[in-house]
Amino acid sequence: MTRFVSSVVLSVALLLTGCSETARRASAPPAPTIGDAAPLYANATGIDRSGFDENVRPQDDFFAWVNGGWVAHTQIPPDRTWWGVVPELRAESEERQRLIIEEMGARNDRDTTSVATQIGAFFTSLTDQALVEGKGVEPIAATLARIDAIDSYAQLAAAFGAATLLGADAPLAVGVVQDPGSHDRYVPYIWQSGLALPDREYYLRDDVKFQRIRAAYPAYIARLLALGGYGGTPEQAAAVYAIEQRLAEAQWPAEENRDMKKLYNMVRVTELPQIAPDFAWPQYVDAAGLGARPELMAAQFDYVRGIGSIVTAFPLAAWKDYLRYHALNEAAPWLSSEFERAQFEFMQRDVLGLAELAPEWKRAVRAIDTLVGEAVGQVYVERYFPPAYKQAMLELVGNLMEAFRVGITELDWMSEETKRKAEAKRARLVTKIGYPDRWRDYSGLEIRADDPLGNLARANAFEYRYQLGKLDHPIDRDEWEMTPQTVNAYHQPFMNEIVFPAGFLQPPNFNMAADPAVNYGAIGYVIGHEIGHAFDDKGRAFDPYGKLNDWWKAEDAEHFDRTAARLVEQYNAFSPVAGMTINGKLTLGENIADLTGVTIAYRAYRASLGGKEAPVIAGLTGDQRFFIGFAQANRAQVREEMLRAMLVSDPHSPARFRVIGVLRNFTPFYEAFGVSEGDGMYLSPAERVAIW
């Protein structure tokens, strides 16, 4: 995962020959024998044999062979959009966080300002439905009153700016990021925003499923406005929808938002009225807390330039309904049950396919993790991340880094000059493991056990002010953008760093008792994946210091781009669901990182053997176990509604295609499993893509 913006804003056809099935089977060795089933967490090898589907040949569909049995016998929990290794670990992390938070709340600390007391009070407020039941919109009455009082477009612009302070939706969002062109200072940025549906494509794409959502959406808008006491007529709903439709038409598609060169548009704040007339910029920047800032980054420049014409195209009354609707929609999970039910039935059931609303405690844990998560994370790592885990990870990362160093020297397509610069960047790549060295201080945040919506608003404002405060200080290179309990990992191009939170470094992702081959295939691949992001199609544009600075010789860059284009074509041909294909451009960075991750991890694994062969275990060679570990690490199944959302907005390919898309291009996989022409996993040597 690559993170390009701060968290304040805020996600080939299989080539077969005409050979007969008999001939194909005769040309390859039989699939390795799989012995008796053993649970994933109890098995010392780290291989979940019960998840295999022996009716599938690994040479035809490696993902199905390794994970098909699990897919066939596993149901997605009703309150989840997908399930697999990562969401299962997230569920475990949420249970652990709940335990920590409840213990914090039970301390009865006399100091009501202590972190434990504050976190306990926050959780209590978010899980006590009696605090809001029967009160309608009373908990957000002040927010709605401010919207009601708007009587000019200048005040509307100010409302857009104030919305950012509260973490609310508006057509423009504000955040803080390291200056891509400087690497030694922070800058504010504005970003396209303001849509309630998951992505602009929901408003624009000619797809039957999306058309049905669009047809049903105005009724949901009307329902919320009616519940809020604002009429909710079809005309009001149509006007709100028309605003979002217009915003969606103007916004950049997800694949363009990956290009930092296009996003990096520094402008003087005083020039904004000339760049984008018909919008009250002074009122907006003042309300957003940017009035004293001389410049900012206007990320999607065309969108920013046209925001004034979009605003003035609709009457003020429609914009006020738009803001009311967004305020109600964002608050709905924390209001009385009729609001909660309305939002679940449309936004979560109809749009994302959920069968059941997540219980209050889960939603509360997620909110606390997002807003004040380091307060919980400090206890989390003390309990669930022993020092031995960090030491083992440091050693593994060192092995992967050395493998990548060797790999750079062996590239036959790259000039020596570019190799030297690539090595310089690799050598400066910082690794952070487990948790930060310095913890956040939340002592200035007011939390009240009887005020859930107020707590959320104050916590959002606290975080926003914290981000703005960075603008007056040097770059903090010790900061983390994820909490320790987060089940994820990321590469930050502006810092030239890769980060692995403790929540991610748990079995089966990282299993110290597992066979080394499986560990290299699983967590080794993830480490290599994050290293690969520093050198993918966008990460490669940043120098060793995190500055947007082209360090490539022209002929090397051209070769890279040509090779990457072939990978785009391969993934464009994958169709995970009827009527939709993977967007090869949107997923290119992740696909390159996946391919690089497997390449580096495999090289490191082979180096760890010291020239010897690994023992055969349960009929599986070391290389075979490595690739099984990789496929298990990507085990997942997704609801169709969520899959469609991912295909238009998620830079990751769906799990099955992360596995087969990489391995079809990786020759050692062919050698490990005897893949040959005519097999489903086969690509000719000329068609295989190798970059790093």
C-alpha positions in Angstrom: 0.0 0.0 0.0 1.3 3.4 -0.9 0.0 6.5 0.9 0.3 9.7 -1.2 -1.9 12.0 0.9 -2.3 12.6 4.6 -5.1 10.8 6.4 -6.9 14.0 7.2 -9.1 13.9 4.1 -10.0 11.4 4.7 -9.4 3.2 0.2 -4.6 -11.1 -19.3 -6.7 -13.5 -20.5 -5.3 -16.9 -19.6 -3.4 -18.0 -22.7 -4.2 -21.5 -23.6 -3.1 -23.5 -26.7 -5.2 -26.0 -28.5 -3.5 -28.9 -26.7 -5.8 -31.5 -25.3 -6.3 -32.0 -21.6 -4.6 -35.3 -21.7 -1.6 -33.9 -23.4 -1.4 -31.0 -21.0 -1.5 -33.3 -18.0 1.1 -35.6 -19.5 3.6 -32.7 -19.9 3.7 -31.7 -16.2 4.4 -33.5 -13.0 1.4 -34.3 -10.8 0.3 -31.9 -8.2 2.1 -32.4 -4.9 0.3 -34.6 -2.5 -1.6 -32.9 0.3 -1.8 -34.8 3.5 -4.3 -34.7 6.3 -5.9 -31.3 7.1 -4.4 -29.2 9.9 -5.6 -25.8 11.2 -3.7 -22.9 9.9 -2.8 -21.5 13.3 -1.9 -24.9 14.9 0.2 -26.2 12.0 3.9 -25.7 12.5 4.5 -25.5 8.8 2.2 -22.5 8.5 0.3 -24.2 5.7 -3.5 -24.6 5.9 -4.0 -27.9 4.2 -7.7 -27.8 4.8 -8.0 -24.9 2.5 -6.8 -26.6 -0.6 -9.0 -27.8 -3.5 -7.4 -31.0 -4.9 -9.9 -31.0 -7.8 -7.9 -28.1 -9.2 -4.4 -28.4 -10.6 -1.9 -25.8 -9.4 -0.7 -25.5 -13.0 -4.2 -24.3 -14.0 -5.3 -22.0 -11.2 -2.9 -21.7 -8.3 -5.2 -19.5 -6.2 -8.0 -22.0 -6.4 -5.7 -24.9 -5.7 -4.4 -23.3 -2.5 -7.6 -21.5 -1.4 -10.5 -23.1 -3.2 -11.4 -25.4 -0.3 -11.4 -22.5 2.1 -13.5 -20.4 -0.3 -16.1 -23.2 -0.7 -16.6 -23.7 3.0 -16.2 -20.2 4.4 -19.0 -17.6 4.6 -18.4 -13.9 4.8 -19.6 -12.7 8.3 -22.9 -10.8 7.8 -21.4 -7.5 9.0 -18.3 -7.7 6.7 -17.9 -6.9 3.1 -15.1 -9.3 2.7 -13.3 -12.1 4.6 -9.8 -13.6 4.5 -6.5 -13.4 6.2 -6.5 -9.6 6.6 -10.1 -9.1 7.7 -9.8 -12.0 10.1 -6.7 -10.4 11.7 -8.6 -7.1 11.8 -11.5 -8.8 13.7 -8.9 -10.2 16.1 -7.4 -6.7 16.5 -10.8 -5.2 17.2 -11.5 -7.8 19.9 -8.2 -7.0 21.5 -8.8 -3.3 21.3 -12.2 -3.7 22.9 -10.7 -5.6 25.8 -8.1 -2.8 26.3 -10.7 -0.1 26.1 -13.1 -1.7 28.5 -10.3 -2.2 31.0 -9.4 1.5 30.6 -13.0 2.4 31.3 -13.2 0.2 34.4 -10.2 1.8 36.2 -12.3 4.5 37.8 -9.4 6.8 37.7 -9.9 9.9 39.9 -8.2 12.0 37.3 -11.0 12.5 34.7 -8.4 13.9 32.2 -6.3 10.8 32.2 -6.0 9.0 28.9 -7.6 5.8 30.2 -10.6 7.7 31.6 -11.0 9.6 28.3 -10.9 6.5 26.1 -13.3 4.7 28.4 -15.7 7.7 28.3 -15.4 7.9 24.5 -16.3 4.2 24.2 -19.2 4.5 26.7 -20.7 7.4 24.7 -20.5 5.5 21.4 -22.1 2.3 22.7 -24.9 3.7 24.9 -27.8 3.9 22.5 -30.0 5.4 25.3 -28.0 8.6 25.0 -29.5 9.3 21.6 -32.6 7.2 21.2 -35.8 9.2 20.7 -33.9 12.5 20.4 -34.0 12.7 16.6 -31.5 15.3 15.4 -31.0 17.0 18.7 -27.4 15.7 19.1 -26.4 17.6 15.9 -28.8 20.5 16.3 -26.0 23.0 16.4 -24.6 21.8 13.1 -27.9 21.9 11.4 -28.6 25.4 12.8 -25.4 26.7 11.3 -26.5 25.3 7.9 -30.0 26.8 8.3 -28.4 30.2 9.0 -26.6 30.3 5.6 -28.0 33.2 3.5 -25.3 33.9 0.9 -22.8 32.0 -1.3 -20.0 33.6 0.8 -21.4 32.0 3.9 -21.8 28.7 2.0 -18.1 28.8 1.1 -17.3 29.4 4.8 -19.5 26.4 5.7 -17.5 24.2 3.3 -14.3 25.3 5.1 -15.7 24.7 8.5 -16.9 21.2 7.5 -13.3 20.1 7.1 -12.6 21.2 10.7 -15.3 18.8 11.9 -14.4 15.9 9.5 -17.6 16.4 7.5 -18.2 16.2 3.8 -17.9 19.2 1.5 -16.9 19.6 -2.1 -13.4 20.5 -1.1 -11.4 18.8 1.7 -8.2 20.0 3.3 -5.2 18.1 4.5 -1.5 18.5 5.3 1.3 16.7 3.5 5.1 16.8 3.1 5.9 19.1 0.2 6.6 16.7 -2.7 8.9 19.3 -4.3 10.9 20.2 -1.2 11.0 17.2 1.3 11.8 19.4 4.2 8.5 21.2 5.0 4.8 20.6 5.3 2.2 22.2 3.0 -1.6 22.3 3.1 -3.5 20.9 0.2 -7.1 20.9 -1.1 -8.6 17.8 -2.5 -11.8 16.9 -4.4 -14.5 15.6 -2.2 -18.2 15.9 -1.4 -19.7 12.6 -2.7 -21.7 10.3 -0.4 -21.5 7.2 -2.6 -18.1 5.4 -2.6 -16.6 6.7 -5.8 -17.4 9.1 -8.7 -17.9 6.0 -10.9 -21.1 5.2 -9.1 -22.6 8.4 -10.6 -21.1 7.9 -14.1 -20.5 4.3 -15.0 -22.8 2.5 -17.4 -23.2 -0.6 -15.3 -26.6 -2.2 -14.4 -25.7 -2.5 -10.7 -24.6 1.1 -10.5 -27.6 2.2 -12.4 -29.9 0.5 -9.9 -28.0 2.3 -7.0 -28.4 5.6 -8.8 -32.1 5.0 -9.2 -32.6 4.2 -5.5 -30.3 6.9 -4.2 -32.7 9.9 -4.3 -35.2 8.0 -2.2 -32.5 7.6 0.5 -31.7 11.3 0.4 -35.4 12.1 0.8 -35.7 9.7 3.7 -32.9 11.3 5.6 -34.1 14.8 5.0 -37.6 13.8 6.1 -36.3 12.2 9.3 -34.3 15.3 9.9 -37.5 17.5 9.6 -36.5 19.1 6.3 -39.4 17.9 4.2 -37.6 15.3 2.0 -39.6 16.0 -1.2 -38.6 14.3 -4.4 -37.6 17.7 -5.7 -35.2 18.3 -2.8 -33.7 14.9 -3.2 -33.3 15.4 -7.0 -31.5 18.7 -6.4 -29.1 17.1 -3.9 -28.4 14.3 -6.3 -27.8 16.7 -9.1 -25.2 18.5 -7.1 -23.3 15.3 -6.4 -23.6 14.2 -10.0 -22.1 17.5 -11.2 -19.3 17.1 -8.6 -18.6 13.6 -9.8 -18.4 14.7 -13.5 -15.8 17.3 -12.6 -13.7 15.0 -10.4 -10.6 13.1 -11.5 -10.9 9.3 -11.8 -9.0 7.2 -9.3 -6.1 6.3 -11.7 -5.3 10.0 -12.2 -5.1 10.6 -8.5 -2.1 8.3 -8.3 0.0 10.7 -10.4 1.8 13.1 -8.0 3.3 15.0 -10.9 -0.2 16.0 -11.9 -1.4 16.6 -8.3 1.6 18.8 -7.4 0.2 22.3 -8.2 1.4 24.9 -5.7 -0.6 28.1 -5.8 -0.6 31.3 -3.8 -3.7 31.6 -1.6 -4.2 35.2 -2.8 -4.3 33.9 -6.4 -7.2 31.5 -5.8 -9.9 34.1 -6.7 -8.3 34.6 -10.1 -7.7 30.8 -10.7 -11.2 29.9 -9.7 -13.6 32.8 -9.7 -17.2 32.8 -8.5 -16.2 31.2 -5.2 -15.6 33.0 -1.9 -12.1 31.9 -1.3 -11.3 34.3 1.5 -14.2 33.0 3.5 -13.3 29.4 2.7 -9.7 29.5 3.7 -10.4 31.5 6.9 -13.0 29.0 8.0 -10.6 26.1 7.2 -7.9 27.6 9.2 -5.7 28.5 6.2 -6.1 32.2 6.2 -2.5 32.9 7.3 -0.9 30.4 4.9 0.7 31.9 1.8 0.3 28.9 -0.5 -1.2 25.5 -0.8 -1.3 22.5 -3.1 -4.4 22.5 -5.4 -4.4 18.7 -6.0 -6.9 18.2 -8.8 -6.3 21.6 -10.5 -9.1 21.4 -13.1 -11.6 20.5 -10.4 -10.4 23.4 -8.1 -10.5 25.8 -11.1 -14.1 24.9 -11.8 -15.5 24.8 -8.3 -17.0 28.3 -8.6 -19.1 27.5 -11.6 -20.4 24.3 -9.9 -21.4 26.2 -6.8 -23.2 29.0 -8.7 -25.0 26.5 -11.0 -27.3 25.5 -8.1 -29.5 27.7 -5.9 -28.5 28.3 -2.3 -31.5 26.3 -1.0 -30.3 23.2 -2.9 -26.8 23.6 -1.3 -28.3 23.9 2.1 -30.2 20.7 1.6 -27.0 19.1 0.3 -25.2 20.1 3.5 -28.1 19.0 5.7 -28.2 15.6 4.0 -24.4 15.1 4.4 -24.6 16.1 8.0 -27.4 13.6 8.6 -25.7 10.8 6.6 -22.4 11.1 8.5 -24.1 11.3 11.9 -26.7 8.5 11.2 -24.7 5.6 12.8 -24.6 7.6 16.0 -28.2 9.0 16.0 -31.4 7.3 17.0 -32.3 3.9 15.5 -34.5 5.2 12.6 -31.4 7.1 11.2 -29.1 4.2 11.9 -31.5 1.8 10.1 -32.0 4.1 7.1 -28.3 4.4 6.5 -27.7 0.7 6.9 -30.5 -0.3 4.5 -29.1 1.8 1.7 -25.5 2.7 2.2 -24.4 -0.6 3.7 -26.9 -3.2 2.5 -27.8 -2.0 -1.0 -24.5 -0.3 -1.9 -21.9 -2.6 -0.2 -23.9 -5.8 0.2 -23.7 -6.1 4.0 -26.3 -8.5 5.5 -26.1 -7.1 9.0 -25.1 -3.9 10.8 -21.9 -4.2 12.8 -22.6 -4.1 16.5 -22.1 -0.8 18.3 -18.9 -1.9 20.0 -17.2 -2.6 16.7 -18.2 0.7 15.3 -17.0 2.4 18.5 -13.6 0.6 18.4 -13.1 1.6 14.8 -13.9 5.3 15.5 -11.6 5.4 18.5 -8.8 3.7 16.5 -9.2 6.3 13.7 -9.3 9.4 15.9 -7.3 8.6 19.1 -5.8 5.2 18.2 -2.3 5.6 19.6 -3.7 5.9 23.1 -4.9 2.3 22.7 -1.9 1.2 20.6 0.5 1.8 23.4 -1.2 -0.9 25.5 -1.7 -3.1 22.5 2.0 -3.5 21.7 2.9 -4.2 25.3 0.5 -7.2 25.2 0.6 -8.5 21.7 4.0 -7.5 20.2 6.9 -9.0 22.1 10.4 -7.7 21.4 11.3 -11.0 19.6 8.8 -10.2 16.9 10.5 -6.9 16.1 14.0 -8.4 16.1 12.9 -11.2 13.8 11.3 -8.7 11.4 14.4 -6.5 11.4 16.4 -9.5 10.3 13.9 -10.5 7.7 13.8 -6.9 6.3 17.6 -6.9 6.2 17.6 -10.1 4.2 15.0 -8.7 1.7 17.0 -5.4 1.4 20.1 -7.3 0.6 18.3 -9.4 -2.0 17.0 -6.3 -3.6 20.5 -4.8 -3.7 21.8 -7.8 -5.5 18.8 -7.8 -7.8 19.5 -4.2 -8.9 23.1 -5.1 -9.8 21.9 -8.0 -12.0 19.4 -6.0 -14.0 20.3 -6.4 -17.7 18.0 -3.6 -18.9 19.1 -0.7 -16.7 22.2 1.5 -17.2 24.9 1.6 -14.5 24.2 5.3 -13.8 20.5 4.6 -13.0 21.5 1.5 -11.0 23.8 3.6 -8.8 20.9 6.0 -8.1 18.5 3.2 -7.5 20.9 1.7 -5.0 21.3 5.1 -3.3 17.5 5.2 -2.8 17.4 1.6 -1.6 20.1 2.3 0.9 18.2 5.3 2.4 14.9 3.5 2.6 13.8 3.6 6.3 12.0 0.7 7.9 9.6 1.2 10.8 8.3 -1.9 12.6 5.6 -2.4 15.2 5.0 1.0 16.8 6.3 4.6 17.0 9.2 5.6 19.3 7.1 8.6 20.5 3.4 8.5 21.4 0.8 11.1 20.6 -0.4 13.3 23.4 -4.2 13.6 23.6 -4.4 15.6 26.8 -6.0 18.6 25.2 -9.0 16.7 23.9 -12.3 17.0 25.8 -14.3 13.8 26.0 -17.7 13.5 27.7 -19.4 10.1 28.5 -22.8 11.5 27.6 -22.0 13.3 24.3 -21.2 10.8 21.5 -21.6 13.2 18.6 -19.9 16.0 20.4 -17.0 13.7 21.2 -16.7 12.7 17.5 -16.7 16.4 16.4 -14.2 17.4 19.0 -11.9 14.5 18.2 -12.1 15.4 14.5 -11.3 19.0 15.2 -8.5 18.0 17.6 -6.9 15.9 14.8 -7.4 18.6 12.2 -5.7 21.2 14.4 -2.9 18.8 15.1 -2.3 18.4 11.3 -2.4 22.2 10.7 0.1 22.6 13.6 2.6 20.7 11.5 2.8 23.6 9.1 4.8 25.6 11.7 7.3 22.8 12.4 10.0 20.8 10.6 9.2 17.4 9.2 8.6 14.8 11.9 10.3 11.7 10.6 9.3 9.7 13.6 5.6 10.1 12.9 3.4 7.1 11.9 0.3 7.4 9.7 -1.2 4.2 11.0 -1.8 3.0 14.6 0.1 0.1 15.9 -3.0 -2.1 16.0 -3.7 -1.5 12.3 -3.7 -4.6 10.1 -2.0 -3.1 7.1 1.4 -1.9 6.0 2.4 1.1 3.8 5.1 2.9 1.9 5.4 6.6 2.3 7.2 8.2 -0.8 7.7 11.6 0.8 9.6 10.0 3.7 11.2 7.1 1.6 10.0 4.7 4.3 8.2 1.4 4.7 6.0 0.8 7.8 4.7 -2.4 9.3 2.4 -2.0 12.3 2.2 -4.6 15.0 -1.3 -5.5 14.2 -0.2 -6.8 10.8 2.7 -8.8 12.2 0.6 -11.6 13.7 0.0 -15.2 12.5 -0.6 -16.2 9.8 1.0 -13.1 8.2 4.0 -13.4 10.4 4.4 -16.7 12.2 7.7 -17.2 14.0 7.0 -20.9 14.4 6.3 -21.5 10.7 8.5 -23.0 8.1 10.9 -20.3 6.7 9.7 -21.0 3.2 6.2 -20.1 4.1 7.3 -17.0 6.1 9.3 -15.7 3.1 6.3 -16.3 0.8 3.9 -14.5 3.2 5.5 -11.7 5.3 8.6 -11.7 3.1 6.4 -11.0 0.1 4.7 -8.2 2.0 8.0 -6.6 2.9 9.2 -6.9 -0.7 5.8 -5.4 -1.8 6.4 -2.3 0.2 10.0 -2.0 -0.9 8.6 -2.4 -4.5 6.4 0.6 -4.0 9.4 2.8 -3.7 10.3 1.8 -7.2 6.9 1.3 -8.9 5.5 3.5 -11.6 4.8 6.4 -9.2 7.2 5.7 -6.4 10.2 5.7 -8.8 9.6 9.5 -9.4 10.8 10.2 -5.8 14.5 10.5 -4.9 16.3 9.0 -1.9 15.1 12.0 0.2 11.5 11.8 -0.7 11.5 14.6 -3.2 9.7 14.5 -6.5 12.8 14.5 -8.6 13.4 12.4 -11.8 16.6 10.5 -11.3 16.3 8.1 -14.2 18.2 8.1 -17.5 15.7 8.7 -20.3 16.2 5.3 -22.0 15.8 3.4 -18.7 12.6 5.3 -17.9 11.3 4.5 -21.4 12.1 0.8 -20.9 10.3 0.8 -17.5 7.2 2.4 -19.0 7.1 0.0 -21.9 7.3 -3.0 -19.6 4.8 -1.6 -17.2 2.4 -1.0 -20.1 2.5 -4.7 -20.8 1.5 -5.4 -17.2 -1.4 -3.0 -17.6 -2.6 -4.9 -20.7 -2.5 -8.2 -18.8 -4.6 -7.0 -15.9 -7.0 -5.1 -18.1 -8.0 -8.5 -19.5 -9.0 -10.0 -16.1 -12.7 -10.0 -15.4 -13.5 -10.7 -11.7 -17.2 -10.1 -12.0 -19.6 -10.1 -15.0 -19.4 -6.9 -17.0 -16.4 -5.5 -15.3 -12.6 -5.8 -15.7 -9.7 -4.8 -13.6 -8.4 -1.3 -14.4 -4.8 -2.0 -15.2 -3.7 1.6 -14.9 -5.4 2.1 -11.5 -3.9 -1.1 -10.1 -0.5 -0.7 -11.8 1.5 0.4 -8.8 0.1 -2.4 -6.6 0.6 -5.0 -9.4 4.3 -3.9 -9.8 4.7 -4.0 -6.0 3.2 -7.5 -5.9 5.5 -8.8 -8.7 8.5 -7.1 -7.1 7.6 -8.4 -3.7 7.5 -12.0 -4.8 10.7 -11.5 -6.8 12.7 -10.1 -3.9 11.2 -12.5 -1.3 12.0 -15.5 -3.5 15.6 -14.3 -4.0 16.0 -13.7 -0.3 14.6 -17.1 0.5 17.0 -18.9 -1.9 19.9 -16.9 -0.4 18.9 -18.0 3.1 19.4 -21.7 2.1 23.1 -21.0 1.5 23.2 -23.0 -1.7 21.4 -26.0 -0.3 17.9 -27.3 -1.0 15.2 -27.0 1.6 13.9 -30.4 2.9 10.7 -31.8 1.4 7.9 -31.5 3.9 4.6 -33.4 3.4 5.4 -33.9 -0.2 6.2 -30.2 -0.8 9.5 -28.7 -1.8 10.7 -25.5 -0.2 10.0 -23.6 -3.4 6.5 -25.0 -3.5 5.9 -24.0 0.1 7.1 -20.5 -0.6 4.5 -20.0 -3.3 1.8 -21.6 -1.2 2.7 -19.1 1.5 2.2 -16.3 -1.0 -1.2 -17.6 -2.1 -2.3 -18.0 1.5 -1.3 -14.4 2.3 -3.8 -13.3 -0.3 -6.6 -15.5 0.7 -9.9 -13.6 0.5 -13.4 -13.6 -0.8 -15.5 -10.5 -1.4 -19.2 -9.7 -1.7 -20.1 -8.8 -5.2 -21.3 -5.3 -4.3 -17.9 -4.6 -2.6 -16.0 -6.2 -5.5 -17.7 -3.8 -7.9 -16.7 -0.9 -5.6 -13.1 -2.1 -5.5 -12.9 -2.4 -9.2 -13.6 1.3 -9.7 -11.7 2.8 -6.7 -9.3 0.4 -5.1 -5.7 0.4 -6.5 -5.3 -3.3 -5.5 -6.4 -6.1 -7.8 -8.8 -8.6 -6.3 -7.1 -11.4 -4.3 -7.3 -14.2 -6.9 -5.7 -12.0 -9.5 -3.0 -10.8 -7.2 -1.9 -14.4 -7.1 -2.3 -15.6 -10.6 -1.4 -12.3 -12.2 2.0 -12.4 -10.5 2.9 -16.1 -10.7 2.1 -16.3 -14.5 5.0 -13.8 -15.0 7.4 -15.5 -12.6 9.5 -18.3 -14.1 10.7 -19.9 -10.8 7.0 -20.7 -10.2 6.9 -22.6 -13.5 9.9 -24.6 -12.4 8.5 -25.4 -9.0 5.2 -26.8 -10.3 6.1 -27.9 -13.8 3.8 -25.4 -15.5 4.0 -25.9 -19.3 2.3 -24.7 -22.5 -1.4 -25.3 -22.4 -1.7 -25.0 -18.6 -4.0 -22.3 -17.3 -1.2 -20.5 -15.5 1.0 -20.5 -18.6 2.4 -17.4 -20.4 5.2 -17.8 -23.0 8.6 -16.5 -21.9 8.2 -13.6 -24.3 4.9 -12.6 -22.7 6.2 -12.7 -19.1 6.9 -9.4 -17.5 9.9 -8.9 -15.2 10.9 -5.5 -13.9 12.9 -5.7 -10.7 
